[in-house]
Amino acid sequence: MAKYDVFRNPSGDGFLLDVQTDLSSDLNTRIVVPLLPKANSPMRAASSIRPLK
């Protein structure tokens, strides 16, 4: 399983960081974090992270 591998984003700018874990290995999907230059990002950085209820 690829973990912490970086791939070019096939559908846009930047890269994708693969953060797949053994906990999700049964899923037919990947968990990725988009890596974009700050100047190209349409979103602001989160000021805090809170779990949803």
C-alpha positions in Angstrom: 0.0 0.0 0.0 1.3 3.4 -1.0 1.4 5.7 2.0 2.8 9.2 2.0 3.5 9.0 -1.7 3.0 12.2 -3.7 1.4 12.2 -7.1 0.8 15.0 -9.7 -2.9 16.0 -9.6 -4.3 14.6 -12.9 -7.2 17.0 -12.9 -5.6 20.3 -11.9 -2.7 22.1 -10.4 -0.5 20.9 -7.6 0.0 17.4 -6.1 -1.9 14.8 -4.1 -0.5 13.3 -0.9 -1.7 9.7 -0.4 -2.5 9.2 3.3 -4.1 5.8 3.0 -4.0 3.6 6.2 -4.5 0.0 6.9 -7.9 0.9 8.5 -9.3 1.9 5.1 -7.5 -0.8 3.1 -10.8 -2.7 2.4 -12.3 0.4 0.7 -12.0 0.7 -3.1 -10.8 4.3 -2.7 -7.8 6.4 -1.8 -7.5 9.1 0.9 -5.5 12.1 -0.4 -4.6 15.6 0.7 -4.4 18.2 -2.0 -1.1 20.1 -2.0 -1.5 23.5 -3.7 0.6 26.6 -3.9 -0.9 29.1 -1.4 -1.4 31.6 -4.2 -3.5 29.1 -6.3 -5.7 28.0 -3.4 -9.3 29.2 -3.5 -9.8 28.4 0.1 -8.5 29.9 3.4 -6.5 27.8 5.8 -8.6 26.4 8.7 -8.1 28.4 12.0 -9.1 25.2 14.0 -10.2 21.7 13.4 -13.2 20.3 15.2 -15.0 17.0 14.8 -18.5 17.1 13.4 -21.3 16.0 15.7 
